[in-house]
Amino acid sequence: MLLGEHSGQLFTIIWTILVTIALNKMNLVPKWVTWLAWISSAIYFCSQAELLATVIPGFPVWALAGFIGSTLWLIWLIIMGTRFMKIKIT
């Protein structure tokens, strides 16, 4: 569980950061959407401590990090989806 959950969530965070960097450089999203991606990725990254605590007893954990981070990430994903649905392909 630790390796699969951790690597899956970590790659999701890395993907979000890379997509945000690319979209920000192309000026396709407003700054607040970029900030939402950064904040959700940082909080989602903090939730990795919960997975590490399963094998490292006493590892500090922020219990709400997983819920808050994944919820913000899903909101960001919905915003990105609706923005790209509005783009007209010429």
C-alpha positions, 0 to 999 in steps of 0.5 A: 500500500505504501509504495503504490499510494505514495508514488501515485499521489506523488506523480499526481502532484508532480504532474499538476506542478508541470502542467501549471508551469506550462499553462502559466508560461503560455498565459492560458490561465489566470494567476488565481488558478495557478495559485490554486494549483500551487496551494493544492499541490503543497497541501496534497504533498503534506498528506504524504506524511500520513502514508509515511506514518504507517511505516515510521511510528511517530511521524508528524501527520496533519490529519486534514491534509489529504482531504483539503489537498485532494478537494482543492486539487479536484476543484482545480481540475474542474476549473481547468476542464471547464476552461478548456471546454470553452476554448474554440479550436480553429 
